[in-house]
Amino acid sequence: MYIGLSEGVIESVDEVWPDCVLVTVRLTSPRSQGSEGSRASPGSSAPPVGRALAYPGLLNAPVAVGRRVLVNTTAVDLGLGSGGYHFLGAVLAADVVSEEADSARAAGCGAPTAGRGAQLAGHDRPPRPGHIMKLRYTPLQFATLAAEEPGGAAHQALKGFAGLEGTPVVCCELHSQVPAVAAGAAQVTGDRVRITYIMTDGGALPAAFSSLVRQMRAAGLVHRVITCGQAFGGDAEAVNIYSALATAFALGDADIIIVGMGPGIAGTGTPLGFSGIEQGQALNAAVSLGGLPVAVPRLSLADPRDRHYGMSHHTLAVLEKVCLAPCVLAMPLLAGEAEDAVHKRFKDGHRHLTLVDDGRPGLEYLTEAGIHPTTMGRGVREDPEFFLAAAAAGRVAGKLSGVISGHFAPAGVRV
């Protein structure tokens, strides 16, 4: 086990979002052994400076310039895909505030005892009701009111829950697929569809970490966010994926439900050792509860790794080994090399229903909304097949949702 910890000092507060703050921090005294990638090189006269994210609701004092803090540097130390961020674990000295913080106090920004900083940290909020613990059995565990429990938003409605009644449930492997799915559904329905996004705990746990969630909310692509399992920070909290799906339906305003983890994914290069395998579990849950399961395949002609070229081995594992019932496999219109590469691994004759649609209008809608997701650093232009598959799934779900009149007439069907 490795954990990178360092003391540091906040040099500036750079961005403030709901439940999340981006700061610049100067690391002063590493407390752990391991990679030196995030620390000053030997002989350096100054400690390294880096970006760090803070979740004020999980901290013991407000974020302010000059505060000494405990910084978790593990992901940067190991070169993992956290976006290059450290994370603040605790404020070490609440009484250490620089002149910049004093000035900020006068402006009502970043003050240590009142104003926006204290409000973000939750110190002026009454304790939340509820007894469901998240981040369980860790020093940061906290209680929250789950939608399912007495007093929760869906408690009464869930008592009479009988099923999803055919609601399309679009299941993604990666967080970067979610905006394209939502855009495809919005585009094909003329913005008449209401979408609930269920963020699972296979990737980042705080919903506040996702810039894509903020952008989708601002663009009106997502109308409700439910965080389930150990994920937290949504409009509603749920205990597991089954109750999250039931909650999305019980709250009464979801024409389409999108399920997918937060940013990040764990992988090992083996067929089953990746956190995105939960896509198959979500598809199973959708079937069990009477929803219409729609799988988003992971496609790419730009990924240099052979196991992800064409149709990813992750998608093959989900569809062939994890998903227990037939589902709708949404595929984009492909031709030439792209079509050959995909069908080289995933041949006709499987048990899933393949519905083919044109994802391009969905991606145009996404671009017009000002949302530009990336996967492994590649955007729509560099890896079009990846995003076309997600947008096609959104369009398929939009047509199956019943929001628009007329018969579902996809561009092509293979069974």
Backbone hydrogen bonds in HBPLUS format (Angstrom, degrees):
<---DONOR---> <-ACCEPTOR-->    atom                        ^
c    i                          cat <-CA-CA->   ^        H-A-AA   ^      H-
h    n   atom  resd res      DA  || num        DHA   H-A  angle D-A-AA Bond
n    s   type  num  typ     dist DA aas  dist angle  dist       angle   num
A0073-THR N   A0004-GLY O   2.75 MM  69  4.83 151.7  1.83 127.1 135.0     1
A0031-ARG N   A0005-LEU O   2.67 MM  26  5.31 172.5  1.67 153.0 150.2     2
A0006-SER N   A0071-VAL O   2.93 MM  65  5.20 146.9  2.04 144.6 153.7     3
A0071-VAL N   A0006-SER O   2.73 MM  65  5.20 169.2  1.75 164.4 167.7     4
A0007-GLU N   A0029-SER O   3.28 MM  22  5.27 162.9  2.31 120.7 122.8     5
A0028-THR N   A0007-GLU O   2.78 MM  21  5.56 175.0  1.79 143.1 144.6     6
A0008-GLY N   A0069-VAL O   2.87 MM  61  5.29 139.2  2.04 153.6 159.4     7
A0069-VAL N   A0008-GLY O   2.84 MM  61  5.29 161.6  1.87 141.8 147.7     8
A0009-VAL N   A0026-ARG O   2.93 MM  17  5.27 147.6  2.04 135.7 145.0     9
A0026-ARG N   A0009-VAL O   2.90 MM  17  5.27 167.9  1.92 150.1 151.4    10
A0010-ILE N   A0067-ARG O   3.09 MM  57  5.66 161.8  2.12 154.5 158.4    11
A0066-GLY N   A0010-ILE O   2.82 MM  56  5.22 173.8  1.83 146.2 148.4    12
A0011-GLU N   A0024-THR O   2.73 MM  13  5.48 158.3  1.78 150.1 157.0    13
A0012-SER N   A0024-THR O   3.43 MM  12  5.23 154.1  2.50 134.2 134.7    14
A0024-THR N   A0012-SER O   2.93 MM  12  5.23 159.7  1.97 145.2 149.9    15
A0014-ASP N   A0022-LEU O   2.79 MM   8  5.53 140.6  1.94 145.2 157.6    16
A0015-GLU N   A0022-LEU O   3.22 MM   7  4.99 160.0  2.27 133.7 135.6    17
A0022-LEU N   A0015-GLU O   2.91 MM   7  4.99 162.7  1.94 140.1 146.0    18
A0017-TRP N   A0020-CYS O   2.84 MM   3  5.18 165.5  1.86 173.5 174.0    19
A0020-CYS N   A0017-TRP O   3.22 MM   3  5.18 176.3  2.22 119.8 118.9    20
A0021-VAL N   A0054-ALA O   2.90 MM  33  5.15 155.5  1.96 151.1 156.8    21
A0054-ALA N   A0021-VAL O   2.85 MM  33  5.15 155.6  1.91 153.5 160.4    22
A0023-VAL N   A0052-ALA O   2.88 MM  29  5.36 172.1  1.88 163.5 166.2    23
A0052-ALA N   A0023-VAL O   2.91 MM  29  5.36 158.2  1.95 153.6 155.2    24
A0025-VAL N   A0050-GLY O   2.88 MM  25  5.57 170.3  1.89 168.2 170.9    25
A0050-GLY N   A0025-VAL O   2.97 MM  25  5.57 163.9  2.00 158.0 161.4    26
A0027-LEU N   A0048-PRO O   3.02 MM  21  5.76 149.8  2.11 161.6 170.7    27
A0039-ARG N   A0036-GLU O   3.09 MM   3  5.33 163.0  2.12 112.6 118.0    28
A0044-SER N   A0041-SER O   2.92 MM   3  5.54 154.9  1.98 146.9 147.1    29
A0086-HIS N   A0051-ARG O   2.90 MM  35  6.19 161.9  1.94 142.9 148.7    30
A0053-LEU N   A0086-HIS O   2.93 MM  33  6.31 158.3  1.97 141.5 140.8    31
A0088-LEU N   A0053-LEU O   3.00 MM  35  6.25 162.1  2.03 151.9 155.4    32
A0058-LEU N   A0055-TYR O   2.79 MM   3  5.62 163.6  1.82 132.2 137.8    33
A0059-LEU N   A0056-PRO O   3.08 MM   3  5.12 163.0  2.11 107.1 112.5    34
A0067-ARG N   A0064-ALA O   3.24 MM   3  5.83 164.2  2.26 134.2 136.6    35
A0098-SER N   A0065-VAL O   3.44 MM  33  6.19 165.8  2.46 122.7 126.5    36
A0092-LEU N   A0068-ARG O   2.66 MM  24  5.31 150.4  1.75 136.3 144.7    37
A0070-LEU N   A0090-ALA O   2.83 MM  20  5.21 160.8  1.87 149.6 154.3    38
A0089-GLY N   A0070-LEU O   2.74 MM  19  5.37 175.3  1.74 160.2 161.0    39
A0072-ASN N   A0087-PHE O   2.72 MM  15  5.14 176.1  1.72 164.6 163.8    40
A0087-PHE N   A0072-ASN O   3.10 MM  15  5.14 153.4  2.17 138.7 146.5    41
A0077-ASP N   A0073-THR O   2.87 MM   4  5.95 163.3  1.90 163.5 169.0    42
A0078-LEU N   A0074-THR O   3.02 MM   4  6.25 151.8  2.10 152.4 159.0    43
A0080-LEU N   A0075-ALA O   2.87 MM   5  5.05 162.2  1.90 154.6 154.1    44
A0079-GLY N   A0076-VAL O   3.12 MM   3  4.91 153.0  2.19  97.7 106.1    45
A0082-SER N   A0080-LEU O   2.93 MM   2  5.78 139.3  2.10 100.4  91.1    46
A0096-VAL N   A0093-ALA O   3.18 MM   3  5.67 171.4  2.18 118.1 120.6    47
A0101-ALA N   A0098-SER O   3.05 MM   3  5.27 121.2  2.41  99.5 113.2    48
A0102-ASP N   A0098-SER O   3.09 MM   4  6.53 150.6  2.18 146.0 154.7    49
A0103-SER N   A0099-GLU O   2.97 MM   4  6.28 156.3  2.02 150.2 155.7    50
A0104-ALA N   A0100-GLU O   2.88 MM   4  6.14 150.2  1.97 141.8 151.1    51
A0105-ARG N   A0101-ALA O   2.81 MM   4  6.07 141.8  1.95 143.1 153.2    52
A0106-ALA N   A0102-ASP O   3.31 MM   4  6.69 150.8  2.40 142.3 148.2    53
A0107-ALA N   A0103-SER O   3.20 MM   4  6.58 139.7  2.37 138.8 149.9    54
A0107-ALA N   A0104-ALA O   3.00 MM   3  4.95 123.2  2.33  91.9 107.3    55
A0108-GLY N   A0104-ALA O   2.87 MM   4  6.03 108.2  2.39 137.4 156.0    56
A0109-CYS N   A0104-ALA O   2.81 MM   5  4.96 162.1  1.84 146.6 144.1    57
A0108-GLY N   A0105-ARG O   3.03 MM   3  4.92 151.4  2.11  97.6 106.6    58
A0119-GLN N   A0115-GLY O   3.07 MM   4  6.25 157.4  2.12 151.4 158.6    59
A0120-LEU N   A0116-ARG O   2.81 MM   4  5.99 160.7  1.85 157.2 161.2    60
A0121-ALA N   A0117-GLY O   3.04 MM   4  6.28 154.8  2.10 146.6 153.7    61
A0123-HIS N   A0118-ALA O   3.31 MM   5  5.78 144.9  2.44 161.7 160.4    62
A0122-GLY N   A0119-GLN O   3.09 MM   3  5.21 149.5  2.19 100.3 109.7    63
A0125-ARG N   A0122-GLY O   3.22 MM   3  5.22 163.0  2.25 106.7 108.3    64
A0132-ILE N   A0144-THR O   3.26 MM  12  5.41 138.5  2.44 165.2 157.5    65
A0144-THR N   A0132-ILE O   2.84 MM  12  5.41 147.8  1.94 143.2 153.3    66
A0134-LYS N   A0142-PHE O   2.94 MM   8  5.66 158.7  1.99 161.2 167.3    67
A0142-PHE N   A0134-LYS O   3.12 MM   8  5.66 153.5  2.20 148.9 156.9    68
A0141-GLN N   A0138-THR O   3.12 MM   3  5.40 165.3  2.14 121.2 119.7    69
A0149-GLU N   A0146-ALA O   3.29 MM   3  5.63 139.0  2.47 105.9 115.4    70
A0147-ALA N   A0237-GLU O   2.77 MM  90  5.72 173.1  1.78 163.2 161.6    71
A0154-ALA N   A0147-ALA O   3.01 MM   7  5.09 144.3  2.15 124.0 133.4    72
A0152-GLY N   A0149-GLU O   2.72 MM   3  5.25 156.6  1.77 146.3 149.2    73
A0155-HIS N   A0152-GLY O   3.36 MM   3  5.32 161.2  2.40 104.2 109.6    74
A0158-LEU N   A0154-ALA O   2.81 MM   4  5.82 156.2  1.87 162.2 168.1    75
A0159-LYS N   A0156-GLN O   3.18 MM   3  5.46 142.7  2.33 102.9 113.1    76
A0160-GLY N   A0157-ALA O   3.17 MM   3  5.75 145.4  2.29 111.5 119.3    77
A0161-PHE N   A0158-LEU O   3.18 MM   3  4.74 166.0  2.21  97.6 101.7    78
A0164-LEU N   A0289-LEU O   2.70 MM 125  5.84 161.3  1.73 160.9 166.8    79
A0167-THR N   A0164-LEU O   3.11 MM   3  5.56 154.6  2.17 115.2 122.7    80
A0166-GLY N   A0290-GLY O   2.79 MM 124  5.83 161.2  1.82 159.4 161.0    81
A0292-LEU N   A0167-THR O   2.95 MM 125  5.69 170.6  1.95 129.1 130.3    82
A0257-ILE N   A0168-PRO O   3.03 MM  89  6.34 169.7  2.04 162.1 165.4    83
A0169-VAL N   A0292-LEU O   2.84 MM 123  5.76 165.9  1.86 145.0 144.2    84
A0294-VAL N   A0169-VAL O   2.88 MM 125  5.88 160.3  1.92 152.0 146.9    85
A0170-VAL N   A0257-ILE O   2.79 MM  87  6.23 150.4  1.87 163.0 168.1    86
A0259-VAL N   A0170-VAL O   2.82 MM  89  6.12 165.2  1.84 158.5 160.8    87
A0171-CYS N   A0294-VAL O   2.81 MM 123  6.10 164.4  1.83 170.3 174.8    88
A0296-VAL N   A0171-CYS O   3.16 MM 125  6.14 154.6  2.23 166.9 159.1    89
A0172-CYS N   A0259-VAL O   2.84 MM  87  6.09 173.0  1.85 170.6 172.4    90
A0177-GLN N   A0174-LEU O   3.16 MM   3  5.67 160.9  2.20 111.7 117.6    91
A0178-VAL N   A0175-HIS O   3.05 MM   3  5.57 147.9  2.16 114.5 122.9    92
A0181-VAL N   A0177-GLN O   3.10 MM   4  6.36 156.1  2.16 156.6 164.1    93
A0182-ALA N   A0178-VAL O   3.00 MM   4  6.27 168.4  2.01 160.6 163.0    94
A0183-ALA N   A0179-PRO O   2.86 MM   4  6.03 156.7  1.92 146.8 153.6    95
A0184-GLY N   A0180-ALA O   2.92 MM   4  6.03 159.5  1.96 145.7 150.9    96
A0185-ALA N   A0181-VAL O   3.05 MM   4  6.32 160.7  2.08 153.3 158.0    97
A0186-ALA N   A0182-ALA O   2.92 MM   4  6.12 161.3  1.96 149.4 155.0    98
A0187-GLN N   A0183-ALA O   2.84 MM   4  5.91 163.1  1.87 151.7 156.6    99
A0188-VAL N   A0184-GLY O   3.11 MM   4  6.20 168.9  2.13 147.8 150.5   100
A0189-THR N   A0185-ALA O   3.21 MM   4  6.22 141.4  2.37 140.3 149.5   101
A0191-ASP N   A0186-ALA O   2.78 MM   5  4.56 169.5  1.79 149.1 148.2   102
A0190-GLY N   A0187-GLN O   3.30 MM   3  5.29 162.4  2.33 102.0 107.0   103
A0192-ARG N   A0189-THR O   3.35 MM   3  5.48 142.7  2.50  98.6 108.3   104
A0255-ASP N   A0194-ARG O   2.83 MM  61  5.25 150.1  1.92 138.8 148.9   105
A0256-ILE N   A0194-ARG O   3.27 MM  62  6.56 152.7  2.35 156.5 158.5   106
A0223-HIS N   A0195-ILE O   2.86 MM  28  5.58 163.5  1.88 156.3 162.0   107
A0196-THR N   A0256-ILE O   3.09 MM  60  6.54 161.6  2.13 160.4 165.4   108
A0258-ILE N   A0196-THR O   2.89 MM  62  6.29 164.3  1.91 159.9 165.2   109
A0197-TYR N   A0224-ARG O   2.87 MM  27  6.25 165.4  1.89 164.6 163.9   110
A0226-ILE N   A0197-TYR O   2.89 MM  29  6.27 161.0  1.93 153.2 158.7   111
A0198-ILE N   A0258-ILE O   2.76 MM  60  6.10 169.1  1.77 169.9 173.7   112
A0260-GLY N   A0198-ILE O   3.10 MM  62  6.48 159.4  2.14 173.1 175.0   113
A0199-MET N   A0226-ILE O   2.81 MM  27  6.15 152.6  1.88 155.0 164.3   114
A0228-CYS N   A0199-MET O   3.08 MM  29  6.36 163.3  2.11 157.9 159.8   115
A0200-THR N   A0260-GLY O   3.18 MM  60  5.90 152.6  2.26 113.6 121.9   116
A0204-ALA N   A0263-PRO O   2.74 MM  59  5.28 142.1  1.88 141.0 153.7   117
A0232-PHE N   A0205-LEU O   2.90 MM  27  6.08 157.4  1.95 147.1 147.6   118
A0209-PHE N   A0206-PRO O   3.07 MM   3  5.57 159.1  2.11 111.7 117.7   119
A0207-ALA N   A0232-PHE O   2.82 MM  25  6.08 163.5  1.85 168.9 172.5   120
A0210-SER N   A0207-ALA O   3.10 MM   3  5.74 156.5  2.15 118.3 124.1   121
A0215-GLN N   A0211-SER O   2.97 MM   4  6.25 157.1  2.03 147.3 153.8   122
A0216-MET N   A0212-LEU O   2.82 MM   4  5.99 159.4  1.86 151.1 156.6   123
A0217-ARG N   A0213-VAL O   2.95 MM   4  6.11 160.0  1.99 150.3 155.6   124
A0218-ALA N   A0214-ARG O   3.03 MM   4  6.24 162.6  2.06 147.0 151.7   125
A0219-ALA N   A0215-GLN O   2.98 MM   4  6.17 146.7  2.10 144.5 153.3   126
A0221-LEU N   A0216-MET O   2.89 MM   5  5.04 144.3  2.02 154.5 153.9   127
A0220-GLY N   A0217-ARG O   3.05 MM   3  5.10 154.0  2.12 102.6 110.8   128
A0235-ASP N   A0225-VAL O   2.66 MM  10  5.32 133.3  1.87 137.8 151.7   129
A0236-ALA N   A0225-VAL O   3.33 MM  11  6.79 145.4  2.45 148.2 154.2   130
A0227-THR N   A0236-ALA O   3.03 MM   9  6.49 155.0  2.09 165.9 167.5   131
A0238-ALA N   A0227-THR O   2.86 MM  11  6.11 150.7  1.94 154.6 155.3   132
A0231-ALA N   A0228-CYS O   3.20 MM   3  5.42 149.6  2.29 134.2 130.1   133
A0229-GLY N   A0238-ALA O   3.15 MM   9  6.49 129.2  2.43 127.9 140.9   134
A0244-ALA N   A0240-ASN O   2.87 MM   4  5.99 142.7  2.01 146.2 158.1   135
A0245-LEU N   A0241-ILE O   2.99 MM   4  6.15 157.6  2.04 144.8 149.0   136
A0246-ALA N   A0242-TYR O   3.02 MM   4  6.31 162.7  2.05 148.9 154.1   137
A0247-THR N   A0243-SER O   2.82 MM   4  5.91 149.6  1.91 138.2 146.8   138
A0248-ALA N   A0244-ALA O   2.90 MM   4  6.16 159.7  1.94 149.8 154.7   139
A0249-PHE N   A0245-LEU O   3.12 MM   4  6.41 154.0  2.19 147.6 153.8   140
A0250-ALA N   A0246-ALA O   2.74 MM   4  5.89 161.4  1.78 150.5 156.9   141
A0251-LEU N   A0247-THR O   2.95 MM   4  6.00 152.2  2.03 153.9 157.5   142
A0252-GLY N   A0249-PHE O   3.00 MM   3  5.46 154.3  2.06 111.2 119.5   143
A0275-SER N   A0266-ALA O   2.84 MM   9  5.26 150.6  1.92 141.8 150.4   144
A0268-THR N   A0273-GLY O   3.03 MM   5  5.50 114.4  2.48 146.9 163.9   145
A0274-PHE N   A0272-LEU O   3.04 MM   2  5.86 135.7  2.24 101.3  90.6   146
A0277-ILE N   A0274-PHE O   3.21 MM   3  5.96 163.9  2.24 118.9 121.6   147
A0278-GLU N   A0275-SER O   3.24 MM   3  6.23 172.4  2.25 123.5 125.3   148
A0279-GLN N   A0276-GLY O   2.98 MM   3  5.78 171.1  1.99 121.4 124.2   149
A0280-GLY N   A0277-ILE O   3.10 MM   3  5.87 138.7  2.27 119.0 125.4   150
A0281-GLN N   A0278-GLU O   3.05 MM   3  4.85 114.8  2.49  90.4 106.7   151
A0282-ALA N   A0278-GLU O   2.88 MM   4  6.18 150.2  1.97 152.4 160.1   152
A0283-LEU N   A0279-GLN O   3.00 MM   4  6.31 153.8  2.07 146.6 153.8   153
A0284-ASN N   A0280-GLY O   2.96 MM   4  6.21 156.7  2.02 145.4 151.6   154
A0285-ALA N   A0281-GLN O   2.95 MM   4  6.19 153.2  2.03 141.8 149.1   155
A0286-ALA N   A0282-ALA O   2.92 MM   4  6.18 156.0  1.98 148.7 154.8   156
A0287-VAL N   A0283-LEU O   3.05 MM   4  6.35 158.5  2.10 149.8 154.8   157
A0288-SER N   A0284-ASN O   2.90 MM   4  6.12 166.7  1.91 154.4 158.1   158
A0289-LEU N   A0285-ALA O   3.05 MM   4  6.19 147.0  2.16 146.7 154.2   159
A0291-GLY N   A0286-ALA O   2.70 MM   5  4.82 156.9  1.75 163.8 155.7   160
A0290-GLY N   A0287-VAL O   3.09 MM   3  5.24 166.5  2.11 111.0 114.0   161
A0328-VAL N   A0293-PRO O   2.95 MM  35  6.06 168.4  1.96 157.2 156.1   162
A0295-ALA N   A0328-VAL O   2.74 MM  33  6.11 166.2  1.76 171.2 175.9   163
A0330-ALA N   A0295-ALA O   3.27 MM  35  6.22 160.6  2.31 157.3 161.8   164
A0312-SER N   A0298-ARG O   2.93 MM  14  5.60 175.4  1.93 172.6 173.8   165
A0300-SER N   A0310-GLY O   2.93 MM  10  5.20 147.7  2.04 139.7 149.3   166
A0310-GLY N   A0300-SER O   2.68 MM  10  5.20 153.8  1.75 168.1 162.9   167
A0308-HIS N   A0305-ARG O   2.97 MM   3  5.59 155.4  2.03 118.3 125.8   168
A0309-TYR N   A0306-ASP O   3.15 MM   3  5.02 160.7  2.19 101.9 107.9   169
A0313-HIS N   A0307-ARG O   2.84 MM   6  5.63 149.8  1.93 162.6 172.7   170
A0315-THR N   A0312-SER O   3.10 MM   3  5.39 119.2  2.49 102.2 114.8   171
A0316-LEU N   A0312-SER O   3.19 MM   4  6.61 159.6  2.23 147.6 153.4   172
A0317-ALA N   A0313-HIS O   2.99 MM   4  6.09 156.2  2.05 139.7 145.5   173
A0318-VAL N   A0314-HIS O   3.03 MM   4  6.31 159.9  2.07 150.3 155.5   174
A0319-LEU N   A0315-THR O   2.94 MM   4  6.13 171.4  1.95 158.8 160.2   175
A0320-GLU N   A0316-LEU O   2.87 MM   4  5.74 155.0  1.93 148.4 155.4   176
A0321-LYS N   A0317-ALA O   2.89 MM   4  5.28 150.9  1.97 135.6 142.8   177
A0322-VAL N   A0318-VAL O   3.29 MM   4  4.85 140.9  2.46 110.6 120.8   178
A0323-CYS N   A0318-VAL O   2.81 MM   5  5.84 164.0  1.84 172.1 170.6   179
A0353-LEU N   A0327-CYS O   3.01 MM  26  6.22 148.1  2.12 150.5 158.9   180
A0329-LEU N   A0353-LEU O   2.74 MM  24  5.85 165.6  1.76 145.0 150.0   181
A0355-LEU N   A0329-LEU O   3.00 MM  26  6.17 154.2  2.07 140.2 147.8   182
A0331-MET N   A0355-LEU O   2.92 MM  24  6.11 164.3  1.95 148.8 151.7   183
A0357-ASP N   A0331-MET O   2.94 MM  26  6.41 155.0  2.00 162.9 170.9   184
A0333-LEU N   A0357-ASP O   3.04 MM  24  5.82 121.0  2.40 134.7 137.9   185
A0340-ASP N   A0336-GLY O   3.04 MM   4  6.28 165.3  2.06 157.3 161.9   186
A0341-ALA N   A0337-GLU O   2.87 MM   4  5.98 159.8  1.91 149.7 155.3   187
A0342-VAL N   A0338-ALA O   3.10 MM   4  6.29 157.4  2.15 150.3 155.5   188
A0343-HIS N   A0339-GLU O   3.04 MM   4  6.17 174.0  2.04 155.0 156.9   189
A0344-LYS N   A0340-ASP O   2.96 MM   4  5.86 121.8  2.31 140.1 152.6   190
A0345-ARG N   A0342-VAL O   3.31 MM   3  5.99 147.2  2.42 112.8 118.8   191
A0346-PHE N   A0342-VAL O   3.18 MM   4  6.33 162.7  2.21 146.3 151.5   192
A0354-THR N   A0414-ARG O   3.01 MM  60  5.21 144.2  2.15 166.2 177.0   193
A0414-ARG N   A0354-THR O   3.13 MM  60  5.21 169.1  2.14 144.6 148.0   194
A0356-VAL N   A0412-GLY O   2.89 MM  56  4.98 161.0  1.93 168.0 162.3   195
A0411-ALA N   A0356-VAL O   3.08 MM  55  5.77 118.0  2.49 149.4 158.9   196
A0362-GLY N   A0359-GLY O   3.10 MM   3  5.41 121.8  2.46 106.0 120.4   197
A0363-LEU N   A0359-GLY O   3.14 MM   4  6.49 152.8  2.22 153.5 161.6   198
A0364-GLU N   A0360-ARG O   2.97 MM   4  6.22 154.2  2.03 155.5 162.9   199
A0365-TYR N   A0361-PRO O   3.02 MM   4  6.22 153.6  2.09 141.9 148.8   200
A0366-LEU N   A0362-GLY O   2.96 MM   4  6.24 152.0  2.04 142.6 150.5   201
A0367-THR N   A0363-LEU O   2.96 MM   4  6.19 158.4  2.01 147.4 152.2   202
A0368-GLU N   A0364-GLU O   2.97 MM   4  6.20 159.8  2.01 148.4 153.9   203
A0369-ALA N   A0365-TYR O   3.00 MM   4  6.25 135.4  2.20 140.7 152.8   204
A0369-ALA N   A0366-LEU O   3.14 MM   3  5.08 128.0  2.43  91.6 105.5   205
A0371-ILE N   A0366-LEU O   3.27 MM   5  5.78 167.5  2.28 158.8 155.2   206
A0370-GLY N   A0367-THR O   2.90 MM   3  5.13 155.8  1.96 106.5 114.3   207
A0375-THR N   A0378-ARG O   2.78 MM   3  5.12 154.8  1.84 141.8 147.2   208
A0378-ARG N   A0375-THR O   2.91 MM   3  5.12 165.2  1.93 112.9 117.2   209
A0383-ASP N   A0379-GLY O   2.92 MM   4  6.00 149.2  2.02 156.1 165.0   210
A0388-LEU N   A0384-PRO O   2.79 MM   4  5.91 155.7  1.85 159.9 168.4   211
A0389-ALA N   A0385-GLU O   3.08 MM   4  6.10 156.7  2.14 145.6 149.3   212
A0391-ALA N   A0387-PHE O   2.97 MM   4  6.22 166.3  1.99 154.2 157.7   213
A0392-ALA N   A0388-LEU O   2.85 MM   4  5.94 155.4  1.91 147.5 154.6   214
A0393-ALA N   A0389-ALA O   3.06 MM   4  6.27 150.5  2.15 140.6 148.2   215
A0394-GLY N   A0390-ALA O   3.07 MM   4  6.43 150.7  2.16 145.4 153.2   216
A0395-ARG N   A0391-ALA O   3.00 MM   4  6.32 155.2  2.06 148.5 154.8   217
A0396-VAL N   A0392-ALA O   2.89 MM   4  6.14 160.0  1.93 151.7 157.4   218
A0397-ALA N   A0393-ALA O   2.92 MM   4  6.11 165.0  1.94 149.1 153.2   219
A0398-GLY N   A0394-GLY O   2.85 MM   4  6.03 153.5  1.92 145.0 152.9   220
A0399-LYS N   A0395-ARG O   3.02 MM   4  6.25 154.0  2.09 148.0 153.7   221
A0400-LEU N   A0396-VAL O   3.00 MM   4  6.24 143.1  2.14 144.9 155.8   222
A0401-SER N   A0397-ALA O   2.94 MM   4  5.91 118.5  2.32 142.2 156.7   223
